[in-house]
Amino acid sequence: MSGSAPAPPVPPPTVPPVAVDTMGGDRAPSEIIAGAVAAARDHGVGLVLVGQGPRIRSELEKLGATGVIPIAHADEALDMHEGALASWRKPRSSIAIACRLIREGRASALISAGSTAGVVATARLRLRGQHGLMRPAVAVTLPTRPRPTVLLDAGATADPKPEMLVQFAGLGVAYAQVALGVARPRVGLLNIGAEPGKGDKLTKRAYELLSEKPIPGGVFSGNLEGDDLLKGLVDVVVTDGFTGNVALKTMEGTVRLVAGEVRKAMTANRRAKVGAALQRGPMRELSERYSSDTYGGGVLLGLNGTVIIAHGSSNAQAITAACVLGHDLAQGRIVERIRDQVVGPRTSRFRRSPERPERSERPEPSAEERIEDSPVPPDEG
């Protein structure tokens, strides 16, 4: 029996718990579970841990958190190298079980540091896109001042149509309002020039569409060049998934390179080390602001559920941030806001067909999918 002090009780959540995929990520399950326990203890986030029950219980015992967080058992897990087809090959994976919990109203969001392709494909298959939205988009937060900037799409839809970029703008506006508290976000279109006539066919047509019709809840500010991404000129930057992913990875690599060079320069000799000691506070603040661990991960928007994709190498701090973000988005009703603000005003050429009955579901979850609400009894003696 662990000698740690008894874990403090976690306040009951105001929304359904956040489902955490404990089996996805390079550091799973230990770092994932440690981050989840910190989110529950320090931030009062209601959680359910999804994965292989015996391994989860073993990690919880090490952390002195046995019985603090309920567990939903999953037989399978998506490997980090697996792609989109894994969503079909492994229907009982931890991600699939977490999506089922969301569909049944027993979870409010999904957190996973697993394969991005596998998470996106499984979530799209299990949660389905919101009616009227053509494609989902991944939104990430850029560390700009005076407040962060939302960039989307960061990889979900590599080859969109202009109309999809218009919808991405609406998704970004809704996310900026809920996650960042921006009342009327400014939207910029990532392009090779600021002039209206710049760009390829995709961006030119998207510019025309964004200029013709107001963005619900936001305002279109025109084109934005790549060197303006971190200047905080707008609140939402819209682009296709291919360009957005390349831009994001380029910024991440640049930050790592510069941080490494600064670290070398500040430890090169005794005088540099003394100067570094005097600047320890500001340097720590700068490091945290540009660290991906601070922001939790990218959010897959446009589905009938909230999905947060953490970095594959996420540590406990990053998972904690992702859990808090998922809880905040659920409390802010991001899915409902997108449905009312983005999907609702959109007029389609096609009338929605009468509702068809859903495929029959099992009346009770199987043993593998049942959340274990009762704590494990302590060892005797």
Secondary structure, DSSP 8 states (H G I E B T S, - for coil): ---S---------SS--EEEETT-STTTTHHHHHHHHHHHHHH---EEEEE-HHHHHHHHHHTT-TTTS-EEE-SB---TT--TTHHHH-TTBHHHHHHHHHHTTS-SEEEE-S-HHHHHHHHHHHH-B-TT-S--EEEEEE--SSS-EEEE-SSS-SS--HHHHHHHHHHHHHHIIIII--SS-EEEEE-S-SSTT-S-HHHHHHHHHHHHS--TT-EEEEEE-GGGTTTTS-SEEE--HHHHHHHHHHHHHHHHHHHHHHHHHHTSSHHHHHHHHHTHHHHHHHHHHH-GGGT--EEEESBSSEEEE--TT--HHHHHHHHHHHHHHHHTTHHHHHIIIIITT---SS------------SS--TTT-EE-S-------
